[in-house]
Amino acid sequence: MTIDIYHSMVEIYLEKALTPPQHYYAVSSPDDPVARRGTQMRREDHELWQSVLPGDDEDIDIVLARLRRSLGRGDHYLMSAISAHHRLNELPALKEIQEHYFHLDLPRLKIIDSVLCKADTTVSEHLDLIDTELAKFLTPTRANQILPTAGKIKQRLNAIITMLDETISSEDPAPQPVDSVSIVFDDGRGLLHADLDGVTAQEIDLRIRKYAITHGVSQADALVALIRGEGATNVTLNVYKASDIPTAPGWVSGVGYLTVKQTEDLLNRVDVEIDLDAITEKVSQAYATPADIRSLVIGLDGSCAVGGCDAPAHRAQMDHRINHADGGPTTAANLAPLCVKHHAIKTDRRVTYVMDPVTRRKYFLFDDGSWAESEGDGPLAPGERRWLQTVSQRITKRRARIRSESQAQKTEQIEREGPPPF
């Protein structure tokens, strides 16, 4: 009897141990041998850097010299890796998730550290909120999800810290003054470089592309024509802003979330305001997607619907999941933005997908038998709205508490010292 009980317990244990997890990212898929090896590589890399992190009293130059010999890497790479893992140790919730899945590689950890260098992490409540939201964002909730790219992580973090501190820019520090222009001449050719803020760069890009398409010229020729004043073009720059979340930042496709000042400046230039929620059920009989439905799809998905592709949705093609020729309607529930490359793959039937019309989760099936799940992350996506609402509520409560405490201190001071003599 004892032996039978023992064997039963072992069988239960093995069954649990061998049961694949219900929620996991595709990079951690238990059914994918490449993903399993990748997870092992990330785990070993994580454990390596955690083991060599220098203490507060160690000479960083000696540490770097030792690591240069051992790893054959330059100081910049080594220092950024050390900084990234120090930062991870300041984010206990995220670190716990990382040490469960080992899904975050060094480039993603470096992005997290780089963005947080702009935040005032000395405010413990700020750091706690960032840690909580980042851990939620990077925890899988479904099977075979696509892991957010470094760009998506950067976008989410920038949004959080600009909501916490309105003085922080979501732009990366420029290597030279913003709005600077340089021309490099080489072998009779010239290379033009302009360092601009994201919104201005987006507007110029749209103007060049539209002029080039309209006149059938290259983008370089379009730029020259516009600079010389030989032509002109009008473009529409869509700014998305949640009307029900006061502290929500604005968002522009290809740029991401904006600072409060950028948002206000753009909203002051708005010609037309559209309630995109009101056209959720709109159906067009035409094959070409009308501008308002297209804007809604861009706001819902944010980028190319194929997970892991960062191509911005405003440059993507509107794909009818059920082909228009087969009766598929031109409506948001049947449209997804696909970049030119992925749209061609879908047209060639090398990939097919189904889409939940409510959540907009998309399940892609590739012709090699593999599959992956992705979800839109534009500013109108349900998931984006939820975290924006949560962060906004926490910020509002914190500011109200600080104001209340300040008023109480002022009242106490007046009672103690008496009213001012004037």
C-alpha positions in Angstrom: 0.0 0.0 0.0 2.8 2.4 0.9 4.5 1.7 -2.4 1.3 2.2 -4.4 0.8 5.6 -2.6 4.4 6.5 -3.3 4.1 5.7 -7.0 0.8 7.6 -7.2 2.4 10.7 -5.7 5.3 10.5 -8.1 3.0 10.1 -11.1 1.0 13.2 -9.9 4.2 15.2 -9.5 5.5 14.2 -12.9 2.2 15.0 -14.5 2.3 18.5 -13.0 5.9 19.0 -14.0 5.4 17.9 -17.6 2.1 19.8 -18.1 2.9 22.8 -20.3 2.1 26.3 -18.8 -1.2 27.8 -19.9 0.3 31.3 -20.3 3.6 31.8 -22.0 5.3 33.9 -24.6 6.3 32.3 -27.9 10.0 32.9 -27.0 9.3 30.5 -24.0 7.1 28.0 -25.8 7.6 24.5 -24.2 6.8 23.0 -27.6 9.4 24.8 -29.6 13.0 23.4 -29.3 14.5 26.6 -30.5 12.5 28.6 -28.0 13.7 26.2 -25.2 17.3 26.7 -26.2 16.8 30.5 -26.4 15.3 30.5 -22.9 18.3 28.6 -21.6 20.7 31.1 -23.2 18.8 34.0 -21.7 18.8 32.3 -18.3 22.6 31.8 -18.4 23.1 35.3 -19.6 20.9 36.7 -16.8 22.7 34.6 -14.1 26.1 35.6 -15.5 25.4 39.3 -15.2 23.8 39.0 -11.8 26.8 37.1 -10.5 29.3 39.8 -11.7 27.5 42.9 -10.5 30.0 45.0 -8.6 29.3 46.1 -5.0 29.2 49.7 -3.9 32.7 49.6 -2.7 34.3 48.0 -5.7 36.5 49.8 -8.2 34.5 49.9 -11.4 37.7 50.3 -13.5 39.1 47.1 -12.1 35.7 45.3 -12.6 35.6 46.4 -16.3 39.2 45.4 -16.9 38.4 41.9 -15.5 35.3 41.6 -17.6 37.0 42.8 -20.7 39.5 39.9 -20.3 36.8 37.3 -19.5 34.2 38.3 -22.0 36.1 40.1 -24.8 33.6 43.0 -24.7 34.2 46.8 -24.7 33.6 49.1 -21.8 30.4 50.6 -23.3 28.8 47.2 -23.7 29.9 46.0 -20.3 28.8 49.2 -18.5 25.4 49.2 -20.1 24.8 45.5 -19.1 25.9 46.2 -15.5 23.6 49.2 -15.4 20.7 47.3 -16.9 21.0 44.5 -14.2 21.4 47.0 -11.4 18.2 48.6 -12.6 16.4 45.2 -12.7 17.3 44.7 -9.0 15.5 48.0 -8.3 12.3 46.5 -9.8 11.5 43.5 -7.6 8.2 42.7 -9.3 9.7 42.7 -12.8 12.8 40.7 -11.6 10.5 38.0 -10.2 8.7 37.7 -13.5 12.1 37.6 -15.3 13.4 34.9 -13.1 10.3 32.8 -13.7 10.3 33.1 -17.5 13.7 34.4 -18.4 12.1 36.0 -21.4 13.8 39.4 -21.4 17.1 39.5 -23.2 19.8 42.1 -22.6 18.7 44.5 -25.3 15.2 44.7 -23.7 16.7 45.2 -20.2 19.0 47.9 -21.5 16.0 49.7 -23.0 14.2 49.6 -19.7 17.3 51.1 -17.9 17.8 53.7 -20.6 14.2 55.1 -20.4 14.1 55.0 -16.6 17.3 57.2 -16.5 14.9 60.0 -17.3 12.5 59.3 -14.5 12.8 60.5 -10.9 13.1 57.1 -9.3 13.9 58.6 -5.9 10.2 58.9 -5.5 9.4 55.5 -4.1 5.7 55.6 -5.2 6.8 56.4 -8.8 9.2 53.5 -8.8 6.6 51.2 -7.3 4.0 52.1 -10.0 6.6 51.7 -12.8 7.6 48.3 -11.4 4.0 47.2 -11.1 2.9 48.3 -14.5 6.0 47.0 -16.2 5.6 43.6 -14.6 2.0 43.4 -15.7 2.9 44.4 -19.2 5.6 41.7 -19.5 3.6 38.9 -17.9 2.0 36.6 -20.5 -1.8 36.1 -20.1 -2.4 33.7 -22.9 -0.7 30.9 -24.8 2.0 31.7 -27.4 1.8 35.4 -27.1 4.3 37.5 -29.0 6.8 39.1 -26.5 6.7 42.9 -26.8 9.6 44.3 -28.8 12.1 46.6 -27.3 10.3 49.4 -29.1 7.0 48.5 -27.5 8.6 48.4 -24.1 10.1 51.8 -24.6 6.8 53.2 -25.8 5.0 51.9 -22.7 7.6 53.1 -20.3 7.8 56.6 -21.9 4.0 56.9 -21.5 4.2 56.0 -17.8 7.0 58.4 -16.9 5.5 61.3 -18.9 2.3 60.8 -17.0 4.1 60.8 -13.7 6.2 63.9 -14.5 5.0 66.4 -17.1 8.5 67.9 -17.4 10.0 64.7 -18.8 10.2 64.3 -22.6 9.4 61.0 -24.3 12.2 61.9 -26.8 15.6 60.3 -26.4 18.4 62.8 -25.6 19.6 64.1 -29.0 23.3 63.6 -29.8 23.3 67.2 -31.1 20.9 70.1 -30.6 17.3 69.4 -31.8 16.4 71.1 -35.1 20.0 71.0 -36.3 20.7 70.2 -39.9 23.9 68.9 -41.4 25.0 68.0 -45.0 27.9 65.7 -45.6 29.6 65.8 -49.0 31.3 62.8 -50.4 32.4 62.0 -53.9 30.1 64.5 -55.5 27.1 63.4 -53.4 25.5 65.0 -50.4 23.8 63.4 -47.5 21.3 65.5 -45.6 20.6 64.9 -41.9 18.1 66.7 -39.8 17.6 66.1 -36.1 14.0 66.9 -35.3 11.4 66.0 -32.7 9.2 63.0 -33.5 6.1 64.9 -34.4 7.8 67.3 -36.8 9.7 64.5 -38.4 6.4 62.6 -38.9 4.8 65.5 -40.6 7.7 66.0 -43.0 7.8 62.3 -43.8 4.0 62.3 -44.6 4.4 65.4 -46.9 7.4 63.8 -48.7 5.6 60.5 -49.2 2.4 62.0 -50.4 4.1 64.4 -52.8 6.2 61.5 -54.2 3.1 59.3 -54.8 1.0 62.1 -56.2 3.7 63.2 -58.7 5.2 59.8 -59.4 8.7 60.8 -58.3 11.2 59.5 -55.8 11.1 60.6 -52.2 14.4 62.3 -52.6 13.1 64.3 -55.6 9.9 65.1 -53.6 12.0 66.5 -50.8 14.0 68.7 -53.2 10.8 70.0 -54.8 9.2 70.9 -51.5 12.4 72.6 -50.2 12.7 74.6 -53.4 9.1 75.7 -53.2 8.3 74.1 -56.5 5.4 72.2 -55.0 3.2 71.9 -52.0 1.1 69.3 -50.3 -1.4 68.9 -47.4 -1.4 66.0 -45.0 -3.4 64.9 -42.1 -1.7 64.1 -38.8 -4.0 62.2 -36.5 -3.6 62.8 -32.7 -5.3 60.3 -30.4 -6.3 61.4 -26.9 -8.5 59.6 -24.4 -11.3 62.0 -23.5 -12.3 60.1 -20.4 -8.7 60.0 -18.9 -7.6 63.5 -17.9 -3.9 62.7 -17.5 -3.7 60.5 -20.6 -0.9 61.6 -23.0 -1.6 62.1 -26.7 -0.4 59.5 -29.2 0.7 59.7 -32.8 1.3 56.7 -35.0 5.0 56.1 -35.6 5.9 58.5 -32.8 4.1 57.0 -29.8 2.9 58.7 -26.7 3.6 62.5 -26.4 4.4 64.8 -23.5 1.6 67.0 -22.2 3.1 70.1 -24.0 3.4 68.3 -27.3 -0.2 67.1 -26.9 -1.5 70.5 -26.1 0.4 72.1 -29.0 -1.1 69.6 -31.5 -4.6 69.8 -30.1 -4.5 73.6 -30.5 -3.9 73.0 -34.2 -6.7 70.5 -34.6 -9.2 71.3 -37.5 -11.5 68.3 -37.0 -12.3 66.3 -33.9 -13.8 62.8 -34.3 -15.3 60.5 -31.7 -13.8 57.2 -33.0 -15.9 55.2 -30.6 -18.9 56.3 -32.5 -17.8 54.7 -35.8 -16.9 51.3 -34.3 -19.9 49.7 -36.1 -19.6 51.7 -39.3 -19.6 49.6 -42.5 -18.5 50.9 -45.9 -19.6 49.1 -49.1 -16.4 50.2 -50.8 -13.2 48.1 -50.9 -10.9 51.0 -50.1 -11.1 51.9 -46.4 -12.5 55.3 -45.7 -10.3 57.7 -43.7 -12.3 57.6 -40.5 -12.5 53.7 -40.3 -8.8 53.6 -41.2 -8.0 56.0 -38.4 -10.0 53.8 -36.0 -8.0 50.7 -37.0 -4.7 52.5 -36.7 -5.7 53.6 -33.2 -6.8 50.1 -32.2 -3.7 48.2 -33.5 -1.0 50.8 -33.3 1.4 48.8 -35.6 1.4 45.9 -38.1 -0.9 43.3 -36.7 1.8 40.5 -37.0 3.3 40.3 -33.6 6.9 41.4 -33.3 6.6 43.8 -36.3 7.1 47.4 -35.3 6.0 48.9 -38.6 3.7 51.8 -37.7 0.0 51.3 -38.6 -0.3 54.5 -40.6 2.2 53.1 -43.1 0.4 49.7 -43.2 -2.1 48.4 -45.7 -5.7 47.7 -44.5 -6.2 44.0 -44.8 -9.7 42.5 -45.0 -9.4 39.4 -42.9 -12.4 37.9 -44.8 -11.6 39.0 -48.3 -13.8 41.8 -49.7 -14.5 39.7 -52.8 -15.8 36.9 -50.5 -18.2 39.2 -48.8 -15.9 40.5 -46.1 -17.2 44.0 -45.0 -15.0 47.1 -44.8 -15.4 47.7 -41.1 -13.0 47.8 -38.2 -14.0 44.3 -37.0 -12.8 42.9 -40.3 -9.7 45.0 -40.9 -6.2 44.7 -39.6 -3.1 46.8 -40.6 -0.4 44.7 -42.3 2.9 46.1 -43.5 3.7 45.6 -47.1 5.8 42.5 -46.4 3.3 40.8 -44.2 0.4 41.7 -46.4 2.2 40.0 -49.3 2.7 36.9 -47.2 -0.9 36.8 -46.3 -2.0 37.3 -49.9 0.3 34.4 -50.9 -1.5 32.3 -48.3 1.7 31.6 -46.5 0.0 32.9 -43.4 -3.7 33.0 -42.4 -5.3 34.4 -39.3 -8.5 34.7 -37.4 -9.4 37.7 -35.4 -11.7 38.1 -32.4 -13.9 41.0 -33.4 -14.3 42.2 -29.8 -10.8 41.9 -28.3 -9.0 42.1 -31.7 -6.7 39.3 -30.6 -5.3 37.7 -33.7 -4.2 34.1 -34.1 -1.7 33.7 -37.0 -1.1 30.2 -38.5 2.0 30.0 -40.7 2.4 27.5 -43.5 5.2 25.6 -41.6 2.6 24.6 -39.0 3.6 27.1 -36.3 1.3 29.7 -34.8 1.4 32.8 -32.6 -1.1 35.2 -31.0 -0.9 39.0 -31.0 -3.1 41.8 -29.8 -3.3 45.4 -30.8 -1.6 48.0 -28.6 -2.8 51.3 -30.1 -4.2 54.0 -27.8 -7.7 52.8 -28.4 -7.0 49.1 -27.7 -8.9 47.8 -24.6 -5.7 46.8 -22.9 -4.1 50.2 -23.4 -7.1 52.0 -22.0 -7.1 49.8 -18.9 -3.6 50.5 -17.9 -3.9 54.2 -18.8 -7.0 54.4 -16.5 -5.2 52.5 -13.7 -2.1 54.8 -13.8 -4.2 57.9 -14.1 -6.3 56.9 -11.0 -3.1 56.2 -9.0 -1.6 59.6 -10.0 -4.8 61.4 -9.2 -5.0 59.8 -5.7 -1.4 60.5 -5.0 -1.7 64.2 -5.9 -4.9 64.6 -3.9 -3.2 63.0 -0.9 -0.2 65.3 -1.2 -2.4 68.3 -1.5 -4.5 67.3 1.5 -1.4 66.7 3.6 0.0 70.1 2.5 -3.2 71.9 3.4 -3.3 70.2 6.8 0.3 71.3 7.5 -0.6 74.8 6.5 -3.6 74.8 8.8 -1.5 73.4 11.6 1.1 76.1 11.1 -1.5 78.9 11.2 -3.0 77.5 14.4 0.4 77.3 16.0 1.8 80.7 14.9 -1.4 82.6 14.5 -2.7 84.5 11.4 -0.2 86.7 9.5 -0.2 90.4 10.7 -1.7 91.8 7.4 
